Amino acid sequence: MKACVFTLGCKVNEAESASLMAGLEARGYLVTDELSPADIYILNTCAVTAEAEKKSRQAIARIRKCNPAAKIIVCGCASQRDPQAFAARDVAVVTGAMRKDRVLDLLDFSGTSLENEDVFCELPLPKRTHTRASLRIQDGCNRFCSYCIIPYLRGRTRSRSLTSILSEARACTAQELVLTGIDITSYRDGDKDLGDVLLALSGFPFRVRLGSLEEGIVTRGFLEKMRGAGNVCEHFHLSLQSGSDAVLKKMNRRYTRAQYLEACALIYEFFPDAAITTDIIVGFPTETEEDFADTLSIVDAAGFARVHAFPYSRRAGTLAAKLPDLPADVKKERMARLSEIIGAAEERYLSRFLGRTLEALFEEDGGYTRNYIRVRAEGAREGERCLVRLENMEKDGVRAVIIKEI
């Protein structure tokens, strides 16, 4: 029997799907994550935007083309939000974003099964690669940003025990471990926080990379723990969303522009070569031209290495959905202006490292330095860690020369 676990959306979904794949293999299935002919499909859906939900629903038709008679199990945020939209597509099982440990128990079930989750849901040890692996340490979110539907679908924040985290880490054969969750900044296991997780992982042979962070995590205490661990990559994906205080307040982001920039300055104090990357939403309903100018200017002020910018997408059920949306042409025009600023900022960051020698871990389609610079080098092999000299910039990264393997 062959099974396919097809995933849309975030790194958390990817990590969960890797666990489901391992669980299926333990039950004797031949498993793939590529959409191809199979007997059973598990579709792990996303609802972060309306477009993501649409793609999740469209995936059903794509699966049917592979095998019209296959059993389809749907899970994830999109099916949590609107289970009927998937049940109406004649799938065998619809479940949601929580209790994914129960998904494999539904292989012989038919119908809809949605469950709540009060504590962190443990899953089978995930199917691993030898290069990079994600490790779930947290789920859920208590922030309720006014534009975001995820807290309503994933539930309240829940942290994994440090004991369980270390148990999975010991089984990891990857050379880089990415700590992931919906809001890993909120991690707590008794009196242990995210910094303590990093210290506990300091003796392992892999390097550690952090998932998305919130501004409040950046304190001297946290950065001292991170530096003390020694194997944590100098890369901070520090979520921003807007450079305007007025918009941040409407978004319920709970920090100011000045506080965010202070966090960036503190990061550079501890890690001068750090890459700070971020997300920016363009065209939030209350965003004025003055607000947008603040967003443009913070790109340079923060010294971002990379920015993921995207237009605001209305999500029914959120507070922001009650506000009048901005015209599509306004969002498009602002996106174009921001893209130019972002491109220049990325180029400035990369140019600082030309001629420098850095450590890179290579994957199938290139490698990444500890500070998240994408590099390509002649003769690089997947899974290889090397010291490389950065030579010149290319369209999507930097061309490098291998100095030696580590």
N, C-alpha and C positions, 0 to 999 in steps of 0.2 A: 504493500500500500504506500502511495506517495502522498505527502501533505505539503501544502504551500502556505507559508505565513507571509502575507503581503501587508506592508506597513506604510502608512502615510503619517506625516507630521513630525513631531519633536523627537529629541534624543531619548526622552523617557519612553516613548512608544517603541523606539528601536531597541532599547534595553529590555523592555518587557517582552517584545517579540523574540529576542534572542533566547530568553528563558523559555518561552513557549516552544520554540524550535528544539531546545534541548529536552524538554519534557516529552515531545512527540518522538524524538529519536529513542528515548528511554523506553517508549512503548512499542518500538519496532518499526516505526515509520521511516521511510526515506524522505528527507526534508529539504526544501529549498525556500529561499526568500525571493526568488525571481518568478514573475508571473508566467507560468508554463503549465502544461497539462498535469493534473493531479486528481486524486480521488476526494480529498478534503481540503478546503481552503479556510484559513482563519484570516479575516480582514480586520486589521487594527486601524481604526479610523481617527480622523482629526476634525476639530471644530473651532480651531483658533480664529478662522475667518469664514465668511460665507462661501468663499471660493474653495476653501479646504473641505467644507461639508459637501459641496457640489461634487468635487473630485472623489470624495469617499463614496457617494451614491453611485457615481459613474463607474467606479471600480467593479461594481456588481456585474454590469454588462461586459466588462473586459474579462472577468472571470468566466462568465457563461460562454464566451467565445473559445476559451481554452478547453472547457468540458461542461456542456450543457446539463449533464446529469449529476455533477458533483455536489457534495454536501457543502454548504457555505455557513460558516459561523462568523457573525459580525460582533466586534467588541470595540471599545474605545469611546472617545469623547463625543463623536458625531451620533453614535447610536444611543449614548446616554441622553443626549439632548433631545433626540427625536426618534425613538425606537420604531414608531409606526412607519416612518419613511423607509425603513429597511425591511420591516416585516411585510410591507406591501409589495416588495420586490421578490417575494417567494423564496426567501432564504430559510434555512432550516432552523437556525438559532440566532436570536438577538440578545446580547448582553451589553453591559456598559463599560464605564471607565474604572469601576471599582471591582474588587474581588476577582482580579484576573487569575488568581490561583485556582479559581473554579472553572476556568474556560476548558481545560482539558477534561474535566469531569462531565462536560456537556457534549462530548463527542457522540454519545448515543441518545441525546435529548433532542426534542423538537419544541420550539416555542420561544417565548420571551422570558428572560430571567435577569432582572435587575436587582442588585443587592447594594446595601450601604457598607461602609468600611470605617471602623472607628480607630483601628490601630494599623500600623504599617503592614502591608500585605507582602509576605515572603513568597518568592517564586523559586522554581528550580534554578540551580546554577546555570547561567546562560551559556549558549553555544559561543565559543570564543574564537577570535582570530589571534594570530601571533604578533600583530602590529599594534592595534589600538582596540580597547574595550571600554564600554561604559559600565559603571557600577551605580545602581540606584541606592541613594541613601535617604531619600525623603520623597513624600508625595503630598498632594493637596496644597491649598493656599488660603491664607487668612487676609490677604491684602485688599481684595475687592476693588481693584482699579476700575474706574467707571466705564471703561471701554471693553473690559475683559469678561468673557463668559466662563472661563476655566474654573474659578472657585466654585461655581454652581454645579459643575459637572464632576470635578475631582474630589470635592469635599474639603474639610478642614485639614490643616497641615498635620502630618504624621511623620515621625522620624524612625529610622531603622536603628536598632541597637548597635552600638559600637562593636560588640562581640560578633554580631552577625556580619557586619561590614568586613571585619578582619578575617573572618572565616572564608568569605568569598574572595577576598584579596589574595589569600594564601593559595587558592586554586587557580589564580589568574596566570596565564602564560604570556599575556600581551606585554609589549614593551612600554606602552603608555596606558594609564588608567584614567578615564574621565569621570569625575564625580558628578552625578546628574540627579535631577529631581525637578519638581515644579517650582520650588522655592528653597534651594539649599541654604540660603542665608538664614532661614528660620530653624535650621537643624538644632535639635536638642535631645540629648540622652542623659537624663538627670542633670548634673551640673556640667556635662560635656557639650561643647559647641563645635562648630565647623573647624575652628583652629585646632581643637584637640583631635579631631579626625585626622588632620594633616600630620600632626605630630605622631600619631599612632601608626601612620603609614610610612614614616620616615625611613624605616629599616628595610623596606622592600626594594627589589632591584629595578622596578619599573619607575618611570617618571609619572608624576601625577598632574593632571590638568583639571582646573575647576570649570564647572558649568556656569550658567548665567548667575550673576550676583546682583544684590541690591546695595545701594549707597550706604546703608546703615552698617554693613559688615566691616567697612573700612575704618578700623581703629588701629592705634599703635599696638595694642595687645594682639589683635589678629595678625597684623603684618609681622610682628616679632615671631609668632608661632610659625607662620608660613616660611619666613626666612630660616628659622631654626630647623624646620623639617629638612630642608636642603634639596629635596627631589621634586619640589613643586614648580611647575612651569610659570614663568613670569608673564602670564597672560590673564588679564582681568576683563571678562565680558560684563561690563558694568552698565546695567540697563538705565537708559536716560528717558527716552520718549519725546521730550520737548526741552528746549532751552529757555522757555518762558515761564516765569513764576505763575502768571495768571493761568496758563494752560495746565501746568503741573497741578495746581490746586483743583481745577475742574476735573482732572484725571484721577484725583485722589492718590497722588504719588508720594505724599508725605515727606518731601524734602524740597529745598529751594535750589535755584541755580547756583547760588553761592556755596551751599553745603556740598553740592555735587562736585564743584570745582575744587573745593577744599579736600575732598576725598581723592581726587585725581592727583593733587599736589602731594598728598601724603604717600600715595603709591609710588610716585617718582622719587620721593625722598628715600624710600627703602629699596626700590628697584628702578634705577635710572633708565634702564633699557626696556622697561616693561611695555608691553602692548596693551593699551586700553581700547577695547572694541565696544560697540554699543548698538542699540536699536533706536530708531527715531520714527515716530508716526507723523506723517505730513497731512495737514488738513483736518485736524481735529475740529469738531463743530464750532467751537468758540475761538478758533485761532484767527487772529487778525494779522494784517501785514506786519505790524509792529512785533507781534508775538513771533512770527516766522523769522523776522530779522534777528531776534534773540537766538533762535535755533541755528541760523546760519553762522552767527558769530561764535557760538559755543563750540563748534567743531574745531576751530583753531585754538580757542582758549583751553580746551581740554587736551589738545594734542592727540586726537584719536588716530590710531593706526588703521582702523577699518570701521566702517559704519554700514549697518543694514537699514536702509530707509525704505518705507513703504507707505502708500496712502491709507488714510483711515478707512476702515471697513465697519459699517454699522452692524452691531450684533444685537438682535432682538433679545430682550430680557435683561439688558444692562442699563444702567442709569444714563449713559451717554446716548443711548438709542432714542431717548425722549427729546433730545436736542435737534434742531434743524440742521441737516447736513449741508456742507459746503458744495458748491457746484463742482462737477467733475473736472471742468477745464481749469478751475483754480488749483485743484490738487495736482493736476498734470503739470501745470506751469511751475508750481512750487517744487515739485519733484525734480524737474529739469534743472532748476537753479541749484537745489541742494546737491544734486549729483555732481555738478561741476566742482563745488566746494569739497565734497567728499573725495573726489579723484585727486585733487591737488593735495589734500591732507595725507592721503595714503602714499602718494609719491614722496612727499617730504619725509614721512616716517621711514620708508624703505631706503631712501638715499643716505640716511644716517649710518647705515650698516654696510654700504658698499666698501669692499676692501677688508672688512672685518671677518674673523673666523668664529663661527658659531657651531653649536651641536645641532644636527638635524636627524630626525627619524623619518625614514622613507617608507612610503606606502606604494600602492600599485601605480598611482598617477602623480607621483611627486612626493616631496617630503615637507615637514614643518619643523622649524626651529622651536626652541622653548618659548620664545616670545612670538610665536605664531606667524612667522614669515614663511610664505610658501616658496619652496626652492625646487629647482630641477637641476640634476647634475648627470653628466655622461657617466655611464657605468654603474649608476646607483641600483641597488637591488631592494626589493620589498622586504621590510623587516630589519633592514640594516641601519644602525646608528653610526653616524660619521661626524667628524669635524669637517666643515666645509668653509671655503672662502667665497663670500658673496661677490660676484663679478659685475653684473649689470642687470638692470631692470628689464622685465618682459611684460607682456600684456597682463598676465595674471600672477605675477610674482617676480622672482629673481633667479637668474641663471647663476649657478655656483660650480665650484670645482672641489672635488673630494680631496681632502688633505690626508686623512687616514680614517680607518674604521676604528670605532671605540669598542 
